Amino acid sequence: MYKLVAIDIDGTLLNSRGELSARTKEVVRRVTSKGVEVVLTSGRVSESVGRIANELNASKYIICDNGALIYDNEQKKIIEASYISKESVLELVNTCIENDIYYMVFSTNKIMVRDLKHMALAFYKKRHNIDDETSGAAEIELGGIELIEKCDEPFTRIVVCDQDRVIYNSIVHKLQTYNDVDLMAVPHVSHKVIKDGDNEVFLSYSYAELLAKGTNKWVAIEKLAQKLNINSTEIMAIGDNFNDIEMIKNAALGVAVNNGSPLAKQVAEVIAPSNDHDGVAVVLENYILKK
């Protein structure tokens, strides 16, 4: 019997329109009523993940910032954290500036950027054009490296982006040499369409994430499971993307939704229907509610 189910949000739990289906809500609530911990695990910040967890009646524990934070959503406090030191952040950002590559620095409550481009532009438009209840973006602050120098919040991650794949590959190679961070490079080019008034703007870019050494969703899941006295043989994980690979690969049952990346599906034991066909609900019904 599975006692903990870790579920990614975007591309997995939510459909392609960013919505929770009625079926998914009902199934998750039935699963939690059986005493199973349904833990949302996301690259989103705690406030955003917490809203969705509340709507689902999911576990009070949530995993945010791709594993950097384990958060108690009832008591509104951090249980475990893996931060990048300010010294390392400044060094990494200076490397980005010297190589003219775009960076985004995430603290526990905000994103610091020089200007609105690539992923930051998509976050900004989403934050300001969509009801904040559904937005996954934290508040964005514009400014140079001085923003980081005066920031008194802990740093959870850094994202680097570029439209030019050659430049992107070059900076990824440089950043991989830093010993106190782990780099997750997205193997494909990301494409987004954002609204700008009546117009649509098409964005294409490559990006990578830098987290404190040894940080990922699976490591956070293991820490939480230990706190809850749950064995690794009692954990299911459901995801769709490169940042879900470790939890899909290491869980007792690793599931990728059919709309997921080829790498995520390659390591999964089970391929679920897509997020537009209630893949999460189907898996929970088959492996928990019917048992």
TIGU-365746 format. One line per 2 residues: number of its first residue (from 1); their letters; for each residue z, y, x of C-alpha. Coordinates in Angstrom, 2 decimals, decimal comma. Example, Ala and Ser with C-alpha at 12.3 -4.5 7.8 and 13.67 -1.06 7.14 Angstrom:
TIGU-365746
1) as) 7,80/-4,50/12,30; 7,14/-1,06/13,67
END
This chain:
TIGU-365746
1) my) 0,00/0,00/0,00; -0,93/3,41/1,34
3) kl) 1,98/5,85/1,37; 0,21/8,90/2,82
5) va) -3,32/10,12/2,10; -4,62/12,93/4,31
7) id) -7,50/14,82/2,68; -9,73/17,50/4,15
9) id) -10,55/20,40/1,81; -13,95/22,01/2,39
11) gt) -16,84/19,59/2,01; -14,49/16,78/0,96
13) ll) -11,95/17,67/-1,73; -13,90/20,67/-3,03
15) ns) -17,44/20,30/-4,31; -20,39/22,22/-2,85
17) rg) -19,51/25,20/-5,07; -15,98/25,30/-3,64
19) el) -14,40/23,95/-6,82; -11,85/21,27/-7,67
21) sa) -13,25/18,97/-10,36; -11,12/18,05/-13,34
23) rt) -11,42/14,37/-12,39; -10,17/15,00/-8,86
25) ke) -7,19/16,98/-10,14; -6,21/14,25/-12,59
27) vv) -6,59/11,42/-10,08; -4,58/13,20/-7,37
29) rr) -1,78/13,89/-9,84; -1,72/10,22/-10,84
31) vt) -1,54/9,20/-7,18; 1,33/11,56/-6,40
33) sk) 3,19/10,31/-9,48; 3,24/6,89/-7,78
35) gv) 5,18/8,40/-4,88; 2,23/8,64/-2,49
37) ev) 2,18/11,71/-0,22; -1,15/13,49/-0,67
39) vl) -1,34/15,80/2,34; -4,09/18,41/2,55
41) ts) -5,39/18,78/6,11; -7,65/21,75/6,79
43) gr) -8,94/24,34/9,20; -7,80/26,91/6,65
45) vs) -4,64/29,00/7,00; -1,39/27,96/5,28
47) es) -1,61/30,42/2,38; -5,01/29,14/1,31
49) vg) -4,17/25,44/1,75; -0,88/25,96/-0,07
51) ri) -2,56/27,39/-3,18; -4,80/24,35/-3,50
53) an) -1,90/21,96/-2,85; 0,04/23,61/-5,66
55) el) -2,89/23,34/-8,05; -3,17/19,62/-7,30
57) na) 0,56/18,92/-7,35; 0,03/17,52/-3,85
59) sk) 2,71/17,02/-1,19; 4,82/20,00/-0,21
61) yi) 3,73/19,35/3,36; 0,33/20,66/4,43
63) ic) -1,55/20,59/7,74; -3,38/23,80/8,62
65) dn) -5,50/25,32/11,38; -7,03/21,92/12,21
67) ga) -3,65/20,43/13,10; -2,05/23,40/14,86
69) li) 0,51/23,82/12,05; 2,52/21,48/9,84
71) yd) 3,85/23,64/7,04; 6,45/23,19/4,28
73) ne) 4,72/24,76/1,30; 7,89/24,84/-0,82
75) qk) 10,17/26,49/1,71; 7,29/28,53/3,19
77) ki) 8,13/27,67/6,76; 6,49/26,04/9,76
79) ie) 7,77/22,54/10,55; 5,74/21,85/13,70
81) as) 3,36/24,07/15,66; 1,01/23,85/18,63
83) yi) 0,19/27,31/19,92; -2,05/28,66/22,65
85) sk) -0,15/31,00/24,96; -1,08/34,68/24,95
87) es) -1,87/34,42/28,66; -4,40/31,64/27,99
89) vl) -5,89/33,47/25,00; -6,46/36,60/27,08
91) el) -8,03/34,57/29,88; -10,33/32,72/27,50
93) vn) -11,36/35,89/25,67; -12,11/37,64/28,96
95) tc) -14,36/34,72/29,86; -16,18/35,19/26,53
97) ie) -16,55/38,94/27,15; -17,86/38,38/30,69
99) nd) -20,45/35,94/29,32; -21,30/38,10/26,30
101) iy) -20,44/35,43/23,72; -18,82/36,11/20,37
103) ym) -15,18/35,13/19,86; -12,65/35,00/17,00
105) vf) -8,93/34,74/17,76; -6,70/33,25/15,05
107) st) -2,99/34,00/14,84; -0,73/32,59/12,11
109) nk) -1,78/35,30/9,63; -4,96/37,02/10,78
111) im) -8,24/36,82/12,64; -9,01/39,26/15,44
113) vr) -12,68/40,07/16,17; -14,69/42,77/17,95
115) dl) -17,19/43,08/15,09; -18,44/41,20/12,05
117) kh) -21,01/38,62/13,12; -21,65/34,91/12,60
119) ma) -18,66/33,08/11,10; -16,54/36,24/10,94
121) la) -19,12/37,92/8,73; -19,15/34,89/6,42
123) fy) -15,34/34,91/6,25; -15,26/38,64/5,56
125) kk) -17,82/38,46/2,75; -16,07/35,48/1,22
127) rh) -12,72/37,24/1,35; -14,05/40,40/-0,30
129) ni) -16,62/38,98/-2,72; -14,68/36,00/-4,09
131) dd) -11,32/35,77/-5,78; -8,72/35,30/-3,05
133) et) -7,40/32,25/-4,88; -10,44/30,35/-3,64
135) sg) -10,98/32,06/-0,31; -10,23/30,16/2,87
137) aa) -10,31/33,24/5,07; -7,35/35,10/6,49
139) ei) -7,32/38,87/6,85; -9,70/40,09/9,55
141) el) -8,76/42,83/12,03; -11,50/44,64/13,95
143) gg) -10,96/45,72/17,53; -11,23/44,79/21,17
145) ie) -8,96/42,86/23,46; -6,18/45,39/22,86
147) li) -5,62/43,75/19,46; -4,71/40,50/21,19
149) ek) -2,54/42,25/23,79; -0,38/43,93/21,13
151) cd) -0,29/40,99/18,69; 3,24/39,63/18,27
153) ep) 2,22/36,55/16,25; 1,61/33,10/17,82
155) ft) -2,04/32,12/18,42; -3,32/28,95/16,74
157) ri) -6,97/28,76/17,85; -10,05/30,50/19,17
159) vv) -13,58/30,10/17,80; -16,65/30,97/19,86
161) cd) -20,08/31,46/18,26; -23,62/32,29/19,28
163) qd) -27,10/32,15/17,77; -28,67/31,19/21,10
165) rv) -28,05/27,49/21,75; -28,59/27,83/25,50
167) iy) -25,99/30,60/25,81; -23,64/28,65/23,55
169) ns) -23,96/25,47/25,63; -23,30/27,45/28,79
171) iv) -20,05/28,97/27,50; -18,90/25,63/26,08
173) hk) -19,36/24,13/29,54; -17,26/26,93/31,07
175) lq) -14,48/26,74/28,46; -14,18/22,97/28,86
177) ty) -12,80/23,56/32,35; -9,57/25,13/31,02
179) nd) -6,75/22,58/31,23; -4,35/23,86/28,56
181) vd) -6,78/23,79/25,61; -8,97/21,21/23,90
183) lm) -12,46/22,22/22,85; -14,16/20,84/19,72
185) av) -17,86/21,64/19,86; -19,83/21,36/16,64
187) ph) -22,86/19,19/17,47; -25,16/20,91/14,97
189) vs) -26,24/24,44/14,10; -24,34/25,86/11,11
191) hk) -26,29/27,54/8,32; -24,69/29,82/5,73
193) vi) -26,00/32,05/2,97; -23,86/35,04/2,06
195) kd) -24,21/37,70/-0,62; -24,67/41,31/0,44
197) gd) -24,95/43,24/-2,79; -28,03/41,91/-4,56
199) ne) -29,40/40,43/-1,35; -28,82/37,11/0,37
201) vf) -28,24/37,01/4,12; -28,99/33,82/6,04
203) ls) -26,76/33,04/9,03; -27,48/30,39/11,68
205) ys) -25,20/29,87/14,67; -23,48/27,29/16,85
207) ya) -19,70/27,31/17,19; -16,82/25,58/18,91
209) el) -13,06/25,67/18,41; -10,35/25,86/21,05
211) la) -6,90/24,49/20,21; -3,77/23,91/22,25
213) kg) -4,04/20,77/24,39; -3,56/17,58/22,40
215) tn) -3,95/19,27/19,01; -5,97/17,80/16,16
217) kw) -5,47/16,72/12,57; -4,57/13,13/13,46
219) va) -1,81/14,15/15,89; -0,30/16,34/13,17
221) ie) -0,57/13,52/10,62; 1,26/11,16/12,98
223) kl) 4,07/13,69/13,48; 4,43/14,21/9,74
225) aq) 4,31/10,47/9,02; 7,12/9,91/11,53
227) kl) 9,20/12,56/9,78; 8,57/10,80/6,45
229) ni) 9,22/7,29/7,88; 5,66/6,21/7,14
231) ns) 3,88/3,75/9,45; 0,36/4,35/10,71
233) te) -0,70/1,20/8,82; 0,16/3,03/5,59
235) im) -2,10/6,06/6,14; -5,51/6,80/4,59
237) ai) -7,64/9,74/5,74; -10,64/11,27/3,96
239) gd) -12,94/13,86/5,55; -16,48/15,00/6,18
241) nf) -16,86/16,87/9,46; -16,38/16,92/13,23
243) nd) -12,77/18,12/12,93; -11,96/15,08/10,76
245) ie) -13,23/12,46/13,20; -9,88/11,72/14,88
247) mi) -8,04/11,17/11,60; -10,86/9,10/10,11
249) kn) -11,08/6,98/13,25; -7,32/6,37/13,64
251) aa) -6,06/6,00/10,06; -5,50/2,53/8,64
253) lg) -8,33/3,36/6,22; -10,75/6,03/7,40
255) va) -13,10/7,43/4,77; -16,04/9,82/5,07
257) vn) -17,74/11,34/2,04; -21,47/10,72/1,83
259) ng) -22,34/14,40/2,35; -20,43/14,33/5,64
261) sp) -21,76/14,63/9,16; -23,36/11,57/10,79
263) la) -20,56/11,46/13,40; -17,84/11,38/10,73
265) kq) -19,65/8,63/8,82; -20,21/6,66/12,00
267) va) -16,46/6,23/12,64; -15,50/5,66/8,99
269) ev) -14,64/2,26/7,54; -15,62/3,40/4,04
271) ia) -18,35/5,81/2,92; -17,36/7,45/-0,38
273) ps) -19,65/9,23/-2,84; -20,34/12,86/-1,98
275) nd) -18,03/15,76/-2,78; -20,32/16,59/-5,70
277) hd) -19,78/13,11/-7,11; -15,96/13,02/-6,95
279) gv) -15,83/10,97/-3,75; -12,12/11,61/-3,19
281) av) -11,26/10,58/-6,76; -13,36/7,40/-6,47
283) vl) -11,59/6,32/-3,27; -8,12/7,04/-4,64
285) en) -8,91/5,10/-7,81; -10,25/2,10/-5,90
287) yi) -7,67/1,87/-3,13; -4,47/3,14/-4,78
289) lk) -4,59/3,32/-8,57; -6,28/-0,08/-9,05
291) k) -3,97/-1,87/-6,61
END
